[in-house]
């Protein structure tokens, strides 16, 4: 008996032109390149231009993903945009992307799970595709975190950047084994007891302002490794695979120390880790699709490769998806 799998047809990404280095940040706040690199692995990040919105970044990444898939926007009937920095409180920025792509059919909505947003979004798209509610999905992670940073707070402003990444997914018939192409399994978690460890101190209902990002860095680090390994191990268990079977481990690009510690605990070969944070910083929901697109375009990811995606973000939310390219 066959089943449906959601396969990746194409990927795309976009980074704003402005590149903000650690040296430039050191002129703005009490920090240094050495301090930032030692604690995070980040050397630079990209900042959206004035008048350049999250939807603009999303459209550019989406257009490149569609081109890579050999499709046009008219071939898409579902758009899911993962973002914590939408253009407006409403409507969803996904419908703005839909409008900018020239689409008037299908359906579009945002997913808000902060840094875990892209894993949540592809898991959601996979469910819609497999149940037949859509045929092809455009899944995007896009952020303009520079708009919610307190640029006087050196503990947060050095970490984040802006960018967007996208994937085109399509449902196909498959045999139902781990040799299938497509998303094999996804595992999602959240725990609101940790909401005050990584949050924005504003909102339409609470303060009627946008607010700024606030973080208890040590607490986030303390929980991150165990939460990440939890969902990754569940994905291995659900598919009968293990770290040795992986070709690529593509984590959320938050902090090099978190990535390295998680990979070590899971027994993943460091050579299998895709790292992009050095030049991009933490782009929240955009970080995984940005890293995937980089590895696709430079030839590292090849057809048939087994890939683990994982992320953890504010909420706390966390999740992992295992897919075969």
C-alpha positions as CSV (number, residue, x, y, z in Angstrom):
1,X,0.0,0.0,0.0
2,X,1.3,3.4,-0.9
3,X,1.2,6.6,1.2
4,X,1.7,10.3,0.4
5,X,5.0,12.0,1.2
6,X,5.7,15.7,0.9
7,X,8.9,16.1,-1.2
8,X,11.0,19.3,-1.7
9,X,10.9,20.6,-5.3
10,X,13.0,23.6,-4.8
11,X,14.6,26.0,-2.3
12,X,15.4,29.7,-2.3
13,X,16.8,32.4,0.1
14,X,17.4,36.1,0.4
15,X,19.6,38.2,2.7
16,X,19.3,42.0,2.8
17,X,22.2,43.9,1.3
18,X,23.4,45.6,4.4
19,X,25.9,43.5,6.4
20,X,26.6,44.6,10.0
21,X,29.8,43.3,11.4
22,X,30.8,42.8,15.0
23,X,33.3,45.6,14.7
24,X,30.5,48.0,13.7
25,X,28.5,46.8,16.7
26,X,31.4,47.4,19.0
27,X,31.0,51.1,18.1
28,X,27.4,51.0,19.1
29,X,27.4,49.0,22.4
30,X,30.0,47.8,24.9
31,X,31.1,44.7,23.1
32,X,33.9,43.3,20.9
33,X,34.3,40.9,18.0
34,X,36.2,38.6,20.3
35,X,33.5,38.6,22.9
36,X,30.7,37.9,20.4
37,X,32.6,35.2,18.5
38,X,33.7,33.4,21.6
39,X,30.2,33.2,23.0
40,X,28.1,32.7,19.8
41,X,30.3,32.0,16.8
42,X,28.7,35.0,15.0
43,X,30.8,37.5,13.1
44,X,28.2,39.4,11.1
45,X,24.5,39.6,10.3
46,X,22.3,41.3,7.6
47,X,19.9,44.1,8.3
48,X,16.8,45.0,6.2
49,X,16.9,48.4,4.6
50,X,14.4,51.1,5.5
51,X,11.1,50.3,3.8
52,X,12.1,46.7,3.3
53,X,9.6,44.5,5.1
54,X,9.3,40.9,6.1
55,X,7.0,40.2,3.2
56,X,9.5,41.7,0.8
57,X,12.2,39.3,2.0
58,X,9.8,36.4,1.8
59,X,8.8,37.2,-1.8
60,X,12.4,37.3,-2.9
61,X,13.2,33.9,-1.2
62,X,9.9,32.4,-2.5
63,X,10.6,33.6,-6.1
64,X,14.0,31.9,-6.1
65,X,12.5,28.7,-4.6
66,X,9.8,28.6,-7.4
67,X,12.5,29.2,-10.0
68,X,14.5,26.3,-8.6
69,X,11.4,24.1,-8.7
70,X,10.7,25.1,-12.3
71,X,7.3,26.4,-11.3
72,X,5.4,29.7,-11.2
73,X,3.3,31.1,-8.4
74,X,0.2,29.9,-10.2
75,X,1.2,26.3,-9.4
76,X,0.9,26.9,-5.7
77,X,-2.3,26.5,-3.7
78,X,-1.0,26.9,-0.1
79,X,1.4,29.5,1.4
80,X,2.6,29.2,5.0
81,X,4.8,31.9,6.3
82,X,6.7,31.3,9.5
83,X,7.5,34.7,11.2
84,X,7.5,36.5,14.5
85,X,8.0,39.9,12.8
86,X,5.0,40.3,10.5
87,X,4.4,43.5,8.4
88,X,1.2,44.2,10.4
89,X,-0.7,42.8,13.3
90,X,-3.1,41.6,10.7
91,X,-3.7,40.6,8.0
92,X,-1.2,37.7,8.0
93,X,1.9,38.6,6.0
94,X,1.4,35.4,4.1
95,X,-1.6,37.0,2.3
96,X,0.6,40.0,1.5
97,X,3.2,37.5,0.0
98,X,0.3,35.9,-1.9
99,X,-0.8,39.3,-3.3
100,X,2.8,40.3,-4.3
101,X,3.2,37.0,-6.1
102,X,0.0,37.7,-8.1
103,X,-2.0,34.8,-6.6
104,X,-5.8,35.0,-6.0
105,X,-6.5,31.4,-5.4
106,X,-5.6,28.8,-2.7
107,X,-5.0,29.9,0.9
108,X,-2.3,31.5,2.9
109,X,-1.6,32.0,6.6
110,X,1.2,32.8,9.1
111,X,2.6,30.4,11.7
112,X,4.1,32.0,14.8
113,X,6.5,29.7,16.8
114,X,9.5,32.1,16.8
115,X,12.7,30.3,16.0
116,X,10.9,26.9,15.7
117,X,8.6,28.5,13.1
118,X,9.9,26.8,10.0
119,X,9.8,23.3,11.5
120,X,6.2,24.0,12.6
121,X,5.4,25.4,9.1
122,X,6.7,22.5,7.1
123,X,5.1,20.1,9.5
124,X,1.8,21.9,9.0
125,X,2.2,22.0,5.2
126,X,3.0,18.3,5.2
127,X,-0.3,17.6,7.0
128,X,-2.3,19.6,4.5
129,X,-0.6,18.0,1.5
130,X,-0.9,14.5,2.8
131,X,-4.6,14.9,3.5
132,X,-5.3,16.3,0.1
133,X,-6.3,19.9,1.0
134,X,-3.5,21.2,-1.1
135,X,-1.3,19.9,-3.9
136,X,1.8,22.2,-3.7
137,X,2.9,24.4,-0.8
138,X,5.2,27.3,-0.6
139,X,6.7,27.3,2.9
140,X,8.7,30.4,3.9
141,X,10.6,31.5,7.0
142,X,11.1,35.3,7.0
143,X,12.2,37.7,9.7
144,X,13.1,41.3,10.3
145,X,14.3,40.9,13.9
146,X,16.3,44.1,13.6
147,X,13.0,46.0,14.1
148,X,12.3,44.5,17.6
149,X,15.9,44.7,19.0
150,X,17.0,47.0,21.8
151,X,20.2,48.3,20.2
152,X,21.5,49.3,23.6
153,X,21.2,45.7,25.0
154,X,24.5,44.0,24.1
155,X,23.1,40.6,25.2
156,X,20.5,40.5,22.5
157,X,21.4,43.0,19.7
158,X,24.6,41.1,18.8
159,X,22.7,37.8,18.1
160,X,20.0,38.5,15.6
161,X,19.7,39.3,11.9
162,X,17.2,39.6,9.1
163,X,16.6,37.2,6.2
164,X,14.3,34.7,4.5
165,X,14.3,31.2,3.1
166,X,11.7,29.1,1.3
167,X,10.8,25.6,0.1
168,X,8.3,24.4,-2.4
169,X,6.7,21.1,-1.3
170,X,4.5,18.7,-3.3
171,X,2.6,15.6,-2.3
172,X,3.6,12.4,-4.2
173,X,2.8,8.7,-3.8
174,X,5.5,6.7,-2.0
175,X,6.0,3.2,-0.7
176,X,6.0,4.1,3.0
177,X,9.6,3.3,3.9
178,X,12.5,5.4,5.1
179,X,13.9,5.1,1.6
180,X,11.1,7.4,0.4
181,X,11.9,10.9,-0.7
182,X,10.1,13.6,1.4
183,X,9.3,14.3,5.0
184,X,9.5,11.1,6.9
185,X,8.4,12.3,10.4
186,X,8.0,15.5,12.4
187,X,7.9,16.0,16.2
188,X,6.7,19.3,17.8
189,X,6.7,20.5,21.4
190,X,5.9,23.6,23.5
191,X,6.0,24.5,27.1
192,X,4.6,27.9,28.1
193,X,6.1,27.7,31.6
194,X,9.3,29.1,30.0
195,X,7.7,32.0,28.2
196,X,9.5,34.6,30.2
197,X,12.9,33.3,29.3
198,X,12.7,34.5,25.7
199,X,9.9,37.0,24.7
200,X,9.1,40.4,23.4
201,X,7.9,42.9,26.0
202,X,5.1,44.4,23.9
203,X,1.9,43.5,22.0
204,X,-1.4,44.9,20.8
205,X,-3.4,43.5,23.7
206,X,-0.9,44.1,26.5
207,X,1.0,47.3,25.8
208,X,-0.3,48.5,22.5
209,X,3.3,48.7,21.3
210,X,5.6,46.4,19.4
211,X,8.1,46.1,22.2
212,X,11.7,44.7,22.3
213,X,13.1,41.2,22.5
214,X,14.2,40.2,26.0
215,X,16.1,37.0,26.8
216,X,17.6,35.1,29.8
217,X,20.5,33.8,27.8
218,X,21.8,31.3,30.4
219,X,18.4,29.8,30.9
220,X,17.8,29.4,27.2
221,X,21.1,27.7,26.8
222,X,20.5,25.4,29.8
223,X,17.2,24.1,28.3
224,X,18.1,24.2,24.6
225,X,20.4,21.1,24.4
226,X,18.0,18.7,26.2
227,X,14.9,20.0,24.3
228,X,16.7,19.6,21.0
229,X,18.0,16.1,21.6
230,X,14.5,15.1,22.9
231,X,12.7,15.7,19.5
232,X,15.7,14.5,17.4
233,X,15.8,11.2,19.3
234,X,12.0,10.9,18.8
235,X,12.5,11.3,15.1
236,X,15.2,8.7,15.0
237,X,13.0,6.3,17.0
238,X,9.9,6.8,14.8
239,X,11.9,5.9,11.7
240,X,14.3,3.3,13.0
241,X,17.3,5.5,12.0
242,X,20.2,7.0,14.0
243,X,22.9,9.6,13.9
244,X,25.1,7.5,11.7
245,X,22.4,7.3,9.0
246,X,22.2,11.1,8.7
247,X,23.9,12.8,5.8
248,X,23.2,16.3,7.1
249,X,22.2,17.9,10.4
250,X,20.7,21.3,9.8
251,X,19.9,23.0,13.1
252,X,18.4,26.4,13.9
253,X,21.3,28.8,13.7
254,X,21.1,30.4,17.2
255,X,24.5,29.8,18.9
256,X,27.5,27.8,17.8
257,X,27.9,26.4,21.4
258,X,24.3,25.1,21.5
259,X,24.7,23.5,18.0
260,X,28.0,21.8,19.0
261,X,26.7,20.6,22.4
262,X,23.6,19.2,20.8
263,X,25.4,17.4,18.1
264,X,27.9,15.9,20.6
265,X,25.1,14.6,22.8
266,X,23.3,13.1,19.8
267,X,26.6,11.5,18.5
268,X,26.4,13.5,15.2
269,X,29.7,13.8,13.2
270,X,30.6,17.6,13.2
271,X,31.4,17.2,9.5
272,X,27.7,16.6,8.9
273,X,26.5,19.9,10.4
274,X,25.5,22.8,8.2
275,X,26.5,26.1,9.8
276,X,25.6,29.5,8.4
277,X,25.3,31.7,11.6
278,X,28.9,33.1,11.3
279,X,27.7,35.5,8.6
280,X,24.0,35.6,9.3
281,X,23.5,35.5,13.0
282,X,20.2,34.2,14.4
283,X,17.5,34.8,11.8
284,X,14.8,33.0,13.8
285,X,12.3,31.2,11.6
286,X,14.4,32.0,8.5
287,X,17.6,30.3,9.7
288,X,16.8,26.7,8.7
289,X,15.6,27.4,5.2
290,X,18.6,29.8,4.7
291,X,21.0,27.0,5.7
292,X,19.2,24.4,3.6
293,X,19.3,26.6,0.5
294,X,23.0,27.3,1.0
295,X,23.8,23.6,1.2
296,X,21.7,22.8,-1.8
297,X,23.2,25.5,-4.0
298,X,26.8,24.7,-3.1
299,X,26.2,21.0,-3.9
300,X,26.5,19.5,-0.4
301,X,22.8,18.3,-0.3
302,X,22.2,15.7,-3.0
303,X,19.2,13.6,-3.9
304,X,18.6,10.8,-1.5
305,X,20.4,12.4,1.4
306,X,18.8,12.0,4.8
307,X,18.5,15.3,6.6
308,X,17.5,16.3,10.1
309,X,16.1,19.8,10.7
310,X,15.7,21.0,14.3
311,X,14.9,24.2,16.2
312,X,14.1,25.6,19.6
313,X,12.6,29.1,20.2
314,X,10.6,31.4,22.4
315,X,7.6,29.9,24.2
316,X,9.5,27.6,24.6
317,X,8.7,25.8,21.3
318,X,10.9,23.2,19.8
319,X,10.7,20.5,17.0
320,X,12.5,18.3,14.5
321,X,11.7,17.0,11.0
322,X,13.5,14.2,9.3
323,X,13.3,14.2,5.5
324,X,15.0,12.5,2.5
325,X,16.0,14.8,-0.3
